[in-house]
Amino acid sequence: MGDPRGIAARFVARVGAVNRLPLLATAVALGLAVAACGSSASSSSPGGGATTSLAGHPAGAQPSVSAKMICSTEARTDIAASLGVTAKVSTPTWVNDVYSCTYTYPNGVLTLSVKELDTKAQTTQVYNAYATQLGRRTTSVAFGEGAFLTTNGSVIVRKDFKVLDVDVSKLPVKFGVPPQDRSSAALSVAATVMGCWTGS
């Protein structure tokens, strides 16, 4: 995965004007989380644990291994490390090709979800619909095959035939240990997820 400090530096450069100083601390933490994730062995389990390389494929009757990763034990551990807070994670759901779970904290809720699509065109349509519905900041975010910050601080990422939603709208404006803007928390979580969610 490379030097975590190099990963963190590139991350800070890419996200531009999102509160530089709090974000620097976030970037260092997420660089370590990404490195830790990348050093794990490839695996899959009923609980969804996976650090694996998967090519994109159409939505199926069951969620993909890469989608299930967002609620896996590995993701929970890495997200807790990046935010400095441990969550109680709900039993994941799989409804209308959306795999989702909530991370509940003493003072707020983070929701992670992945929408699985059948084609690139469908993926683009859903990705753009998020931008229309939630608003899109001009800050550049370089994750997956396209990503953006929403006006409420959440992060939307597309990769393969999937769209990831890191919804921080129910977190306080300042969140984590040490406290950071919730948009920085969302970027940290997205980076942690994408660090494990590899593939073409």
N, C-alpha and C positions, 0 to 999 in steps of 0.2 A: 504493500500500500504506500510505501515511501515514508519520508520523514514527517511525523505529525506536525512539526512546526511549519514545514513547507505547505502542508495541506491547509493549516489554519491561515497562513499568510495569503494563499490564493483565495480562500473563502472571504476574508475581509476585503480584498481588492474587488471581488466580484459583486458583493452586495452593496457597495457604494455608501450611500448617505444614511443608512439605518443606524443612527446612534453609535458612532465609531467606538467610543471607549467601552460601553457595556458589551458591544459586539465583539471586541477584541478578546475579552475574557471568555465569551461564548465560543469563539472560534478555537481558542486553545483547548477548551474542554472537548469540543466536538472533534477536533483533530485527534485527540487521544482516543475518543470513542470509536471513530472510524477505523483507526489503526487496530484497536482491540477487536473490533468486529471482523476486520479483514484477516486477522491472524487466526480466527476460529476455523475449525475444520468444516468442510462442506457436510451438511446433514439435513435431514428432514424428519419430522415426527408428527404424530397426530395432533400435538399442540401447536404445530406450525413453525417450529424452530427451523431456520434455514439460512445458511450462508452458502449460496449456490449460484451457478451460472445457468440461466435459463433463457432460451430464445422466446420471443413473443409468440403467443398463440391465441386463437379465439377463445372467448368465454365458454366455459363448459358447465356441466351439471354441478360440479363442485369447484370451490375456489382454487386457484393455482397455489403452488408452494410459495412463490414469491409474494403473493397477496397475503397469505396467512402469516408471513414473517412479521407483519406490523404488530401482531398481538402475541408473538412468541415470547418464550422465557428470555431468549437472547436480547430481543428488542427491549423488553421491560428493563433488563439489567443495564443496557447501554443508554437508554433514555433517562433512567434514574441517575446514572453517572453524569450525563450531560447537563441535566437540570439541577442536580443536587437535592432532589426530592423524590421519594418513593411513592408510587401510586397503587391504589387498589384497582385492578384491571377486570373489567366485566367479561362475561362469557361472550366470545365473538358471535356475530350474527352473519348470515349469508342470505340476503334478500334482494331480488331483482338484480342479480349479478354484482351486488355490492357487499364486500366483506368489511366488517367494521367492529370496533370495540372502543370502550371509553376508559380513560385513565382518570380515576377520581382522586383528587387531592383534598386535604382539609379545607382549602379555600378556593377550589375551582375544579373544572373538568376540562380535559383535553380529549377530543374525539379524533381517532384515526380511521380512515376508510379508504378502500380501493375499489373503484368501479372498473369492471372488466368488460371490454368491448370486443366486437368481432372483426373490425376493420380499422385501418388507419383513419379513414374518413370519419367513422363514428367516434373515434378517439378525439379527433380534432374538434368535432361538433360538441362533445361533452366538455372538453377543455375550454373552448370558447364560451360555452354556456355559463361555466363557473365565473369567468371574467365579467360577463354581462350581469349576472345575478349579484355577485359580491363586490364588484368593482376591482380595478387593477391599478396598483401603484406603478410608478415609472421606474422604480429601483430595479436594476438588473440582477437577476438571480439565475445562476448557471447550474441547474440540476437536471438530470435525466435528459430528455429530448425537448425540454421547454419547461419553464417554471415561472411563477410570479407570486408576489405578495398581494393579498387582498387588502381592501381598505380597513378591515377589522384586525389585520395583523396575521391572518392565517396564510398558509402556503399551499399552492396547488402545483403539482408536478405531473407531467406526462412521461411515460416510458413504455415502449412496446405498445400493446393494445390496452393500456391501463392508465387510470388517472388517480393519483394519490391526493387526498385532502387532509391536511394537518390543520384541524379546526381549533383555534385557540380563543374563539369568541366568548367562551364561558370561563376564561381565566382572568384574574385581575390584571390591571394595566401593567403592574410590576409583579413578576413571578419568578420563583426559583431561589436557590441559595448558592451564591449571593443573588439578590434581586436583579432582574433584567427586564427590559421591555418585553411584552409578550410576543412581539414580532421577532425579536431575537431568539426567544424560546422556540418559536415555531420553526425558524431557520435551523436551529440546533437539532431539533427533532427530525426535520426533513433530511438534514445531512447525515444523521445517524442511520435513518432508514435506508437512504440511497447508498450509503457505504456498504450495507449488507445486501442490497437488492441489485446484484450485478447480472449482466447478461446482454445479449445483442438486441 
